[in-house]
Amino acid sequence: MASAVRLDRWLCFARVFKTRTLAADRIAAGGVRLNGQPCRKPGQTVRPGDVVTAATPGKVRVLRVVASGERRGPATEAQALFEDLTDPPDPAAAGVDPDPGAAADE
């Protein structure tokens, strides 16, 4: 397995974007950061330990690269390529009552 891979390929292998072209377009548009630095080069090299921040439709994902991957495989294989550092959504910010039974007790 290769220890380094192009950023656009890794984003596709990890199933962050559906195609490599979509990943490359998002990188070129400035929607991806590598180790906190803006990155506009789809050919930028990514290695295990790097942190990739990607603006995807509907959310921003923060992922630590665990492996470079060899192909775009099934979802279970893709999940082994990264550690998700994205904060879980805050229920209060979404307008959802975190304890729906509390109001009924009053």
C-alpha positions in Angstrom: 0.0 0.0 0.0 1.3 3.4 -0.9 2.1 5.8 2.0 1.1 8.9 0.1 -1.7 9.7 -2.4 -3.1 12.7 -4.2 -5.7 14.6 -2.1 -8.4 14.3 -4.7 -7.9 10.5 -5.0 -8.0 10.1 -1.2 -11.2 12.2 -0.9 -12.8 9.9 -3.5 -11.4 6.7 -1.9 -12.7 7.8 1.5 -16.1 8.5 -0.1 -16.1 12.2 1.0 -17.1 13.0 -2.6 -18.8 10.8 -5.1 -16.2 11.3 -7.8 -12.6 12.4 -8.1 -13.7 15.2 -10.4 -16.1 16.6 -7.7 -13.3 16.3 -5.2 -10.8 18.2 -7.5 -13.4 20.9 -8.2 -14.1 21.4 -4.5 -10.3 21.6 -3.8 -9.7 24.1 -6.6 -12.7 26.2 -5.3 -11.1 26.5 -1.9 -13.4 24.1 0.0 -10.7 21.9 1.4 -8.0 22.5 4.0 -5.0 20.3 4.6 -3.5 20.5 8.2 -5.3 23.7 8.7 -3.9 25.4 5.6 -6.0 26.3 2.5 -5.3 23.9 -0.3 -6.2 24.6 -4.0 -4.1 21.8 -5.6 -5.9 18.5 -6.2 -2.5 16.9 -6.6 -1.3 17.8 -3.1 0.1 14.8 -1.3 -1.7 13.4 1.7 -0.1 11.0 4.2 -1.4 9.1 7.3 -1.6 11.6 10.2 -2.7 14.6 8.0 -5.9 16.3 8.9 -8.3 17.1 6.0 -11.1 19.6 6.5 -13.7 19.4 3.7 -16.8 21.5 3.0 -19.3 18.9 1.8 -22.9 19.6 0.8 -24.7 20.2 4.1 -21.8 20.1 6.5 -18.1 20.5 7.2 -16.1 17.3 7.9 -12.8 17.1 9.7 -11.0 13.8 9.1 -7.6 12.5 10.2 -6.0 10.3 7.5 -5.3 6.8 8.8 -4.4 5.1 5.6 -3.9 6.1 2.0 -6.1 3.5 0.3 -5.8 1.8 -3.0 -9.2 2.0 -4.5 -12.7 3.3 -4.0 -14.2 0.3 -2.3 -17.2 -0.3 -0.2 -18.2 2.0 2.6 -16.7 -0.2 5.3 -13.3 -0.1 3.5 -13.6 3.6 3.1 -14.3 4.2 6.8 -11.0 2.5 7.6 -9.1 5.2 5.8 -9.9 8.0 8.3 -10.8 8.9 11.8 -13.7 11.4 11.9 -12.9 14.4 14.1 -16.0 16.3 13.2 -17.9 17.5 16.3 -21.3 15.8 16.8 -24.2 18.2 16.0 -25.4 20.2 19.0 -29.1 19.4 19.6 -29.8 22.8 21.2 -28.4 24.6 18.1 -30.7 22.5 15.8 -33.7 23.5 17.9 -34.2 19.9 19.3 -35.0 19.5 22.9 -32.2 17.2 24.3 -34.5 15.8 27.0 -38.1 15.6 25.6 -39.4 14.0 28.8 -38.4 16.9 31.0 -41.3 19.1 29.9 -43.9 16.4 30.6 -42.6 16.1 34.2 -43.4 19.7 35.1 
